[in-house]
Amino acid sequence: MDLYIGFDVSLASTAMCGLSEKGKLVKETSAPSEPEDLVKMLNALPGRVVAVGLE
């Protein structure tokens, strides 16, 4: 499944929303704004990330 990811980034934490190619919400979560935590968040998704947007 192809996934489209939106990140809302702040200094302390990053919120993430993942949508399927059909626009269905797959996952909504947040994590500390540290590279390791963001990679763990993406690796836990059930599919292939094809696009990322930042806000």
Stockholm file with secondary structure:
# STOCKHOLM 1.0

chainA/1-55         MDLYIGFDVSLASTAMCGLSEKGKLVKETSAPSEPEDLVKMLNALPGRVVAVGLE
#=GR chainA/1-55 SS CEEEEEEEECSSEEEEEEEETTSCEEEEEEEESCHHHHHHHHHTSSSEEEEEEEC
#=GC SS_cons        CEEEEEEEECSSEEEEEEEETTSCEEEEEEEESCHHHHHHHHHTSSSEEEEEEEC
//
